[in-house]
Amino acid sequence: MDRILKIPIENELDMSLAYRKSKDAAKLLNLSISSQTTFATAVSEISREIIDKATDGLLELNISAAEEKYSLVAKFTYLEVLTLDRSEGIMYASKLVPHFDKHKIGDMHTLNLSVKIPSFVRIDREKVRNVRFYFESVEEKSPYELLLEKNYELSEINERTELELHTANYIINQKNEFLSVASHELKTPLTILKGLTQLALRSSERQDVAPFLVKINTQVQKLQDLITRLLDISKSETDKLDYNFEQLELNNFLTDLEILLKNLVPAHNFELITEDVPVFINCDRLRLEQVINNLIGNAAKYSSENTTIVLTVKTTENGYVNLSVKDQGIGMNKNDLEKVFEKFYRISEVKSQVAGLGIGLYVSSRIVNDHQGKIWAESSIGEGSIFHISLPYISYFTEKAHI
């Protein structure tokens, strides 16, 4: 069965359209004028009954073949609300056409009425294409038909979009669930391994073993950091990053952190420059440490050994404190600067030389944004980079509260 057109049957305008299209189809297939009229009338009567007593009505006009004889078939599908079987329109339509049948599959009803196409009309694939082409491209369409086509097109786009969105959400949820479960499962053995390594370091009297234990401990720490970042990616996509905000004096916090930062980049020179006056901020201590560790670690990754990394703290007049991490590394071009905070972005020139997943800066940007701050970078190829963090300090909030 070859479909040549379809029409939704929902209102009186659809019924009028069904009548005209059915008559035109019969004419194109060389049916007699009386056959054209009776077929179109039968289609119109069925359409009227579906509009009155059913929902989800649809008319398809098809060319059907049986034993080398061809018929024009009007196929209706609909969902009954009231019974159509003995209705006046159904009874009348069944008398107008020679072939009439009705059946039900599930909740949907199907009703077919058909008329024979004259034997002298040659029906082949080209003929079917020509009839279909006439309705699609040649016949002048009414404003109502154009509106129907636009609505159908928009409906199909909406259905595809919803399906794509549902699929994408499912994939994201499955990925996040995997990351969450995998991260938690990996943390337990790594914590035990790190504890045993540190215990062995404290108790070992063999000097030849100690360097290997130190290396094991370093690699375990790297794995723990990687797991934390993977878990943060999962949480950030569902806006579930955990925070424990508290009032923090930034200068003292960074001074206490200085020794750890120097150990983080032992092959580089590290310098901390703080303000002379206390600077209080409202932040999550561990999350801020995570951001600073990431910026300092990145500065070391992309800088030669024995170069200097400088962390500077400076307050501004607009109520913000700026933390800047400056290195003497390879630098970035304009394109890298625009994308460096995107998830999984890596500088292509150094992907094979520097390990990483490209998620540290993405997570750092989320943390800074959640602290009502901003993060950005300045850089030039061969001249190093400066990463800036701008955070509001507490006295600024106090002043605003009194305004």
Beta strands, then each sheet from edge to edge (+ up, - down):
strand 1: 2-9
strand 2: 54-66
strand 3: 69-80
strand 4: 99-105
strand 5: 108-116
strand 6: 245-249
strand 7: 269-273
strand 8: 280-284
strand 9: 308-315
strand 10: 320-326
strand 11: 374-379
strand 12: 385-392
sheet 1: 1+ 2- 3+ 5- 4+
sheet 2: 6+ 8-
sheet 3: 7+ 9+ 10- 12+ 11-
end
